[in-house]
Amino acid sequence: MNVPRNRAIGATGVLAAAALTLSACGSTPAASTTANDKSAATATSAADLGGMDALVAAAKKEGTLNAIALPRDWANYGAVIDGFTKKYGIKVQDENPTGASQDEITAVTSRKGQSNAPDVLDLGSQFALSGAQQGLFAPYKVASYDQIPAAQKDSNADWYNDYGGYISIGCDAKRVRECPKTFADLAKPEYRGQVSLNGDPTKSGAAFGAVYAASMANGGSYVEIQPGLDFFAKLKRIGNFNPAFATPTSIEKGQTPITIDWDYLNVGYSDAFKNKGVDWQVNVPTDGLYAQYYSQAINANAPHPAAARLWEEYLYSNDGQNLFLKGYARPVLMDAMEVNGSLDAVAAGKLPAVSGSPAFPTEDQLTTAKKTVADKWAQTVS
C-alpha cells in the first residue's frame, strides 16, 4: 500500500506550498469540436455540444485526458481511472500522483498553452476558491449539477465538491487496550506517546482538519480555532502527543497506534492491515465533528476540453460516485442517490457512523484559521 498524498492546504499568499518546477513541452492542440462544429472549450454543459453522444464522440476523438495528483489508492481513484478508460477508451495520463493542490495550480499557470497542461483538477477547497477567483477554471454544469448541495458547489459552476469525509480516530486494537472514541478520550493517561497526526497541520489537510475538529470538541468554532491548538498543546504537555507523522508503514510497525485522519483513509487502512496483524478500528469522534470535501474543476485552457468535460460527467454519474464510495469516501451526491435508490448500500454500510450533516467554514473563516495554525503550530508542539 502506498503512502497517500498529503494534500497541502492554505490560501494563496498565506500558506503557499513549495512550488513544483514544471517543464513545458509542446503546444495546445486545436480546440475540439463536435460534428455540429461546436467548441468543447466553451461548452458549459453537454447540451451546448448537442448532448452526451456528441460530447462522447468529441472526447474519443481527443483520446487523452491529462490528470494530475490522483494516487490510485486515494478514494479509489485507481478504479475510477480504469472505469473511465474502459467505458470510453480514453487514456488517462496521471502525472505526479502524490502531488498536492498547489502543484496542480502551479501546473495550470506555468503550462498555459501547452499540450501537457492538466485538463482537470482535484483540489482542496481553499485552492478551488482561490483558483476560481483567478479565473483559472472553465464553468461547466454536469448533468447532476442541480443535485449537488448548494453549499458544495460554485454558483457559476467553476468548481463543485466530489467526495470527502470526516476527521476520525484510527486505533490498533491489538496494541491499545481500549480504543479512544472522542477527543476527550485522547487525553487519558493510558494513551501516552500514542496520538499522531497525518502530517503537519500547516501543510496537510488531514492534520489541519484534526486541529479544527479538536477546536470544535473544546468549545471552539469555525471562527475560533485556538481551542484546538490548546488541546494539542495539552497532549504534548502530558506526553500523549506523538510527533511522528502517521503513515501505513508507521502504523504497521506499531509506531503510531492512534492516528487522527480522514475516515476514508483510516477505514482503508483497516482493509490493508487485515493480514498484517493490525486490528485497525475507526471512530468518528462525536465531540469534534469536522468534514471536508475535495473539489473538481476544469482547466480553462484544457488541451483536451471535451475529455475534461466527459471526465466530470463520469465522476458525477452513479458509477463514478459509487466508486468513490467503495473507496470509503463519501460522494457529494450520496443523499440524492440514497433517495433515488442508486446508492451502493453495501459500500455505504461500511462507513463509520456519523450523526448529522456536514457543515463547512466560510472562505474567510478558513483563511483566518489557517493563518492562526501557521503562526502558532510550531510553538504549540515545541
Secondary structure, DSSP 8 states (H G I E B T S, - for coil): -----------TTTS----------S------B-TT--BGGG-SSGGGGTSHHHHHHHHHHH-EEEEES--TTSTTHHHHHHHHHHHH--EEEEE-TT--HHHHHHHHHHTTT-TTS-SEEEE-HHHHHHHHHTT-B-----TTGGGS-GGGB-TTSS-EEEEEEEEEEEEETTTSSS---STGGGGSGGGTT-EEESS-TTT-HHHHHHHHHHHHHTT--SS--HHHHHHHHHHHHHT-B--S---HHHHHTTS-SEEEEEHHHHHHHHHHTTTTT--EEEE--TTS--EEEEEEEEBTT-SSHHHHHHHHHHHTSHHHHHHHHHTT-EETTHHHHHHHT-S-HHHHTTS----S------HHHHHHHHHHHHHHHHHH--
